[in-house]
Amino acid sequence: MSLNSFGHLFRFTTWGESHGPALGAVVDGCPPGLALSEADIQPFLDARRPGQSRFTTQRQEPDQVRILSGVFEGRTTGTPISLMIENVDQRSKDYGDVAKAYRPGHADYAYDAKYGFRDYRGGGRSSARETAARVAAGGVARLVLPEVKILAWVSEIGGDAIDMARFDEAEISRNPFFCPDAQAAARWEALVDEARKSGSSLGAVVECVATGVPAGWGAPLYAKLDAELAHAMMGINAVKGVEIGDGFAAARNTGEGNADPMRPGSAGPEFLANHAGGIAGGISTGQPVSVRVAFKPTSSILTPMPTITREGEATELFTRGRHDPCVGIRGVPVVEAMMALVLADQKLLHRGQCG
């Protein structure tokens, strides 16, 4: 069984490959009557679009989304919404060597072991190109969440982290790294340039915070809000770690240090800390929901690496083509999209059970 869908009531299925004619998503369960056009989705795709700076892949894709169904006279009908994004700048010839040998760090061998053959052109279904469809679906999910603000940024590249004392939300859109710290962004230019010119790559950490999430979303035990978020984020290509709130730092804290003390407030409890990331017992507390996502370095590098051919013979391989020297940079819109998709689903689930 191949699982290409995510969500419960607000559910989306992605389709397509890196070098196929198009890719897209089908969003099912969206409430009817919401105003929706391509213009509502396009800004999020533009943020993820490749080729916008020397710090990302130079593949030139306009990523123009088309709505094929589920909208009539500018409003959602309650039926499946089909979204399509054409691929226009494939260079499959760059992957001739990949057809014969497995790229270390990629899913080449795993896909071959599972299916008995694979689409070697850019990795096919395993390519991060698939995330464009998630971003499009996330644009629809945001319509379900007018009360929620979702903001993500890169907090670390190659082990060099931002200084939260210099956090400036307006700075995120001013530089190609989605970085809220202007000084860190300046350092990262040299860092990523050096990796790119040497044929290597760097990892990154993306942080995402959703404010305005009311208390009560989520469920105990097997559908915890934090578990759903971890599931969503780990499903993003190149993600190897997820933390909710303080995450692993909580394991190095004490009970009193990790607690989120409360005091009476005019509109409910006022929290004095948010170590839990806005989630307790799998249910939102009304505090900002926060998640940190670790992206590994891009596996497509120009440095020759030992590997084997499909016949099991030893060889070396480097990856030709156009690739991100730090895939985590363009992961920011994807993380935001997955946050929106989880929260939209949880809002509808909560409304369905509790009214």
C-alpha positions as CSV (number, residue, x, y, z in Angstrom):
1,M,0.0,0.0,0.0
2,S,1.4,3.4,-1.0
3,L,0.4,6.3,1.3
4,N,0.3,9.5,-0.6
5,S,-2.4,11.3,1.5
6,F,-2.3,13.1,4.8
7,G,-5.0,14.3,7.2
8,H,-8.3,13.1,8.6
9,L,-11.2,15.5,7.8
10,F,-9.1,18.1,5.9
11,R,-7.2,15.7,3.7
12,F,-4.8,16.2,0.8
13,T,-3.2,13.8,-1.7
14,T,-0.1,14.8,-3.7
15,W,0.8,13.4,-7.1
16,G,3.5,13.8,-9.7
17,E,7.3,13.5,-10.1
18,S,10.2,15.8,-10.4
19,H,10.6,15.4,-14.1
20,G,7.1,14.5,-15.1
21,P,4.9,16.9,-17.1
22,A,3.2,18.2,-13.9
23,L,2.6,17.7,-10.2
24,G,-0.1,18.7,-7.9
25,A,-2.5,18.0,-5.0
26,V,-6.1,17.1,-4.4
27,V,-7.6,18.7,-1.3
28,D,-10.6,17.0,0.1
29,G,-12.8,18.1,3.1
30,C,-12.4,21.8,2.6
31,P,-15.5,23.6,3.9
32,P,-17.7,25.2,1.3
33,G,-18.2,28.9,0.7
34,L,-14.6,30.0,1.2
35,A,-13.3,32.6,-1.3
36,L,-10.5,30.9,-3.3
37,S,-8.5,31.8,-6.4
38,E,-5.1,31.0,-7.7
39,A,-4.0,34.4,-6.4
40,D,-4.6,33.2,-2.8
41,I,-2.2,30.3,-3.3
42,Q,0.5,31.8,-5.5
43,P,2.4,33.9,-3.0
44,F,3.3,30.8,-1.0
45,L,4.5,29.0,-4.1
46,D,6.5,32.1,-5.1
47,A,8.2,32.0,-1.7
48,R,9.3,28.4,-2.3
49,R,10.1,28.8,-6.1
50,P,13.6,27.8,-7.2
51,G,16.1,30.0,-8.9
52,Q,15.5,33.2,-7.0
53,S,19.1,33.6,-5.7
54,R,22.5,31.9,-6.1
55,F,21.8,30.2,-2.7
56,T,19.2,27.9,-4.2
57,T,18.9,25.5,-7.2
58,Q,19.0,27.4,-10.5
59,R,16.2,25.3,-12.0
60,Q,13.8,27.9,-13.4
61,E,10.2,26.9,-12.6
62,P,7.4,29.5,-12.5
63,D,5.3,27.2,-10.3
64,Q,2.1,28.7,-11.5
65,V,-0.8,26.9,-9.9
66,R,-4.1,26.1,-11.6
67,I,-7.3,25.2,-9.8
68,L,-9.0,22.5,-11.8
69,S,-12.0,21.7,-9.6
70,G,-13.8,22.4,-6.4
71,V,-14.3,26.1,-7.0
72,F,-17.3,27.8,-8.5
73,E,-17.8,31.5,-8.9
74,G,-14.8,32.1,-6.8
75,R,-15.9,30.0,-3.8
76,T,-15.1,26.5,-2.6
77,T,-18.0,24.1,-3.3
78,G,-17.1,21.5,-0.6
79,T,-16.0,19.0,-3.3
80,P,-12.4,18.0,-4.0
81,I,-10.1,20.8,-5.0
82,S,-7.6,19.8,-7.6
83,L,-4.4,21.8,-8.0
84,M,-1.9,21.5,-10.8
85,I,1.6,22.9,-11.2
86,E,3.4,22.3,-14.5
87,N,7.1,21.3,-14.7
88,V,8.7,23.4,-17.4
89,D,12.5,23.2,-16.8
90,Q,13.5,19.6,-16.5
91,R,17.0,18.5,-17.6
92,S,16.7,14.7,-17.4
93,K,20.0,14.2,-19.2
94,D,21.8,15.3,-16.1
95,Y,20.8,12.1,-14.5
96,G,22.3,9.5,-16.9
97,D,24.9,8.3,-14.4
98,V,22.2,8.0,-11.7
99,A,20.4,5.4,-13.7
100,K,23.3,3.1,-13.3
101,A,24.4,3.8,-9.7
102,Y,22.9,4.9,-6.4
103,R,23.5,8.4,-5.0
104,P,24.7,8.1,-1.4
105,G,22.3,9.9,1.0
106,H,19.4,9.7,-1.5
107,A,16.5,7.4,-1.7
108,D,17.7,5.7,-4.9
109,Y,18.6,2.4,-3.3
110,A,15.6,2.3,-1.0
111,Y,13.2,2.9,-3.8
112,D,14.8,0.3,-6.0
113,A,14.8,-2.2,-3.1
114,K,11.0,-1.6,-2.5
115,Y,9.7,-1.3,-6.0
116,G,12.2,-3.2,-8.1
117,F,12.8,-0.1,-10.4
118,R,12.8,3.6,-10.0
119,D,12.4,6.9,-11.7
120,Y,16.0,8.2,-11.6
121,R,15.2,11.6,-13.2
122,G,15.8,13.9,-10.3
123,G,14.7,11.2,-7.9
124,G,11.2,11.0,-9.2
125,R,8.7,10.9,-6.4
126,S,11.4,11.2,-3.7
127,S,12.5,14.6,-5.0
128,A,11.8,17.7,-2.9
129,R,10.1,19.1,-6.0
130,E,7.0,17.2,-4.6
131,T,6.8,19.8,-1.8
132,A,5.5,22.4,-4.2
133,A,2.2,20.5,-4.2
134,R,2.1,20.6,-0.3
135,V,2.7,24.4,-0.4
136,A,-0.3,24.7,-2.8
137,A,-2.5,22.6,-0.5
138,G,-1.3,24.6,2.5
139,G,-2.5,27.8,0.7
140,V,-6.0,26.3,0.8
141,A,-5.6,25.2,4.4
142,R,-4.8,28.8,5.5
143,L,-8.3,29.8,4.4
144,V,-9.7,27.5,7.1
145,L,-7.6,29.3,9.7
146,P,-8.3,33.1,9.6
147,E,-7.7,33.3,13.3
148,V,-4.2,31.8,13.1
149,K,-0.9,33.5,12.1
150,I,1.8,31.1,10.9
151,L,5.4,32.3,10.6
152,A,8.5,30.3,9.9
153,W,12.2,31.2,9.6
154,V,15.6,29.7,9.3
155,S,17.3,29.7,12.7
156,E,20.5,27.9,11.8
157,I,22.6,27.0,8.8
158,G,25.7,24.8,9.0
159,G,25.8,25.0,12.8
160,D,25.7,28.8,12.8
161,A,22.6,30.0,14.7
162,I,20.8,33.3,14.8
163,D,20.8,35.5,17.9
164,M,17.2,35.7,19.2
165,A,18.0,39.0,20.8
166,R,18.2,40.4,17.2
167,F,15.0,38.8,16.0
168,D,13.3,41.1,13.5
169,E,10.2,39.6,11.8
170,A,10.4,42.2,9.0
171,E,14.0,41.0,8.2
172,I,12.7,37.5,7.2
173,S,11.5,38.8,3.8
174,R,14.5,41.0,3.2
175,N,17.1,38.3,2.6
176,P,17.3,35.1,0.6
177,F,17.6,32.9,3.8
178,F,14.3,33.7,5.5
179,C,16.5,34.9,8.4
180,P,15.2,37.2,11.1
181,D,18.7,38.2,12.1
182,A,20.5,40.5,9.6
183,Q,23.9,39.8,11.0
184,A,23.4,36.0,10.7
185,A,22.1,36.4,7.1
186,A,25.3,38.3,6.2
187,R,27.4,35.4,7.7
188,W,25.4,32.8,5.9
189,E,26.1,34.4,2.5
190,A,29.7,33.5,2.8
191,L,28.9,30.1,4.4
192,V,26.6,28.9,1.7
193,D,28.7,30.4,-1.1
194,E,31.7,28.4,0.2
195,A,29.7,25.2,0.3
196,R,28.3,25.8,-3.2
197,K,31.6,26.6,-4.8
198,S,33.3,23.6,-3.2
199,G,30.6,21.3,-4.5
200,S,29.3,20.5,-1.0
201,S,26.1,21.4,0.9
202,L,24.9,22.4,4.4
203,G,22.1,21.5,6.8
204,A,19.7,23.9,8.4
205,V,17.1,24.3,11.2
206,V,13.7,25.9,10.5
207,E,11.5,27.1,13.3
208,C,7.8,27.7,12.9
209,V,5.3,29.3,15.3
210,A,1.5,29.5,15.0
211,T,-0.2,32.1,17.1
212,G,-3.9,32.4,17.7
213,V,-4.5,28.7,18.0
214,P,-7.2,28.4,20.7
215,A,-7.1,26.0,23.6
216,G,-8.6,22.6,22.9
217,W,-7.4,21.5,19.4
218,G,-5.9,18.0,19.3
219,A,-6.7,14.8,21.1
220,P,-5.3,12.5,23.8
221,L,-3.0,9.6,23.1
222,Y,-3.2,8.5,19.5
223,A,-4.1,11.8,17.7
224,K,-2.0,14.2,19.7
225,L,-1.5,17.6,18.1
226,D,2.2,17.4,18.7
227,A,2.3,13.9,17.2
228,E,0.4,15.0,14.2
229,L,2.9,17.9,13.7
230,A,5.8,15.6,14.1
231,H,4.3,13.2,11.5
232,A,3.7,16.1,9.1
233,M,7.2,17.6,9.5
234,M,9.1,14.3,9.3
235,G,7.3,13.6,6.1
236,I,9.0,16.6,4.4
237,N,12.0,15.6,2.2
238,A,15.4,15.8,3.9
239,V,13.9,16.3,7.4
240,K,15.7,14.2,10.0
241,G,14.5,15.7,13.3
242,V,11.6,17.5,14.8
243,E,11.2,19.2,18.2
244,I,8.1,20.6,19.8
245,G,8.6,23.5,22.2
246,D,11.9,23.0,24.0
247,G,12.2,19.5,22.5
248,F,15.4,17.7,23.5
249,A,16.4,20.6,25.8
250,A,13.5,19.5,28.1
251,A,15.5,16.4,28.8
252,R,18.3,18.5,30.3
253,N,15.9,20.6,32.4
254,T,14.3,20.0,35.8
255,G,10.6,19.7,36.6
256,E,10.3,23.2,38.0
257,G,12.4,24.6,35.1
258,N,10.4,22.9,32.4
259,A,6.9,23.7,33.9
260,D,4.8,26.4,32.3
261,P,3.4,28.3,35.4
262,M,0.0,29.9,35.2
263,R,-1.7,32.9,36.8
264,P,-5.3,34.1,36.6
265,G,-6.0,36.3,33.6
266,S,-8.9,38.3,32.3
267,A,-9.5,35.9,29.4
268,G,-8.3,32.7,31.0
269,P,-5.0,31.5,32.3
270,E,-1.9,33.6,31.7
271,F,1.2,31.5,31.1
272,L,4.6,32.6,32.4
273,A,6.5,30.3,30.0
274,N,6.0,28.1,27.0
275,H,8.4,25.2,27.3
276,A,5.7,22.8,26.0
277,G,5.3,24.6,22.7
278,G,1.7,25.4,23.2
279,I,0.6,21.7,23.6
280,A,-0.1,19.7,26.7
281,G,-1.4,16.2,26.7
282,G,-1.6,16.4,22.9
283,I,-4.1,19.3,23.1
284,S,-3.4,23.0,22.4
285,T,-3.2,25.3,25.4
286,G,-3.9,28.6,23.7
287,Q,-0.2,29.5,23.7
288,P,1.8,29.8,20.5
289,V,2.4,26.4,18.9
290,S,6.1,26.0,18.1
291,V,8.1,23.5,16.2
292,R,11.8,23.2,15.1
293,V,12.6,21.1,12.1
294,A,16.1,19.8,11.2
295,F,17.0,19.5,7.5
296,K,20.0,17.4,6.5
297,P,22.6,18.7,4.0
298,T,21.5,18.2,0.4
299,S,22.7,14.8,-0.8
300,S,23.2,16.0,-4.4
301,I,26.7,17.2,-4.3
302,L,29.6,17.5,-6.8
303,T,32.1,15.7,-4.5
304,P,32.6,12.1,-5.7
305,M,31.3,9.6,-3.1
306,P,31.8,5.8,-2.9
307,T,28.7,3.9,-3.9
308,I,27.6,0.8,-5.9
309,T,25.9,0.2,-9.2
310,R,22.6,-1.7,-9.6
311,E,24.6,-4.8,-10.2
312,G,26.4,-4.4,-6.9
313,E,29.8,-3.2,-8.2
314,A,31.9,-0.6,-6.4
315,T,32.1,2.8,-8.1
316,E,32.1,6.5,-7.3
317,L,29.4,9.0,-8.2
318,F,28.9,12.8,-8.0
319,T,25.5,14.4,-8.9
320,R,25.3,16.6,-11.9
321,G,22.5,19.0,-12.4
322,R,21.1,22.0,-10.4
323,H,20.6,21.5,-6.7
324,D,20.2,23.5,-3.5
325,P,23.4,24.0,-1.6
326,C,21.1,24.2,1.5
327,V,17.7,22.6,1.0
328,G,16.5,23.9,4.3
329,I,16.3,27.5,3.0
330,R,13.4,26.6,0.7
331,G,12.0,24.4,3.4
332,V,10.5,27.4,5.2
333,P,7.3,27.7,3.1
334,V,7.0,23.9,3.2
335,V,7.1,23.9,7.0
336,E,4.5,26.7,7.1
337,A,2.3,24.7,4.8
338,M,2.4,21.5,6.8
339,M,1.7,23.5,10.0
340,A,-1.4,25.0,8.3
341,L,-2.5,21.6,7.0
342,V,-2.3,20.0,10.4
343,L,-4.1,22.9,12.2
344,A,-6.9,23.1,9.6
345,D,-7.5,19.3,10.1
346,Q,-7.4,19.6,13.8
347,K,-9.8,22.6,13.8
348,L,-12.4,20.6,11.8
349,L,-11.9,17.5,14.0
350,H,-12.4,19.6,17.2
351,R,-15.5,21.2,15.7
352,G,-16.8,17.8,14.7
353,Q,-16.5,16.4,18.2
354,C,-17.1,19.4,20.4
355,G,-19.1,21.7,18.3
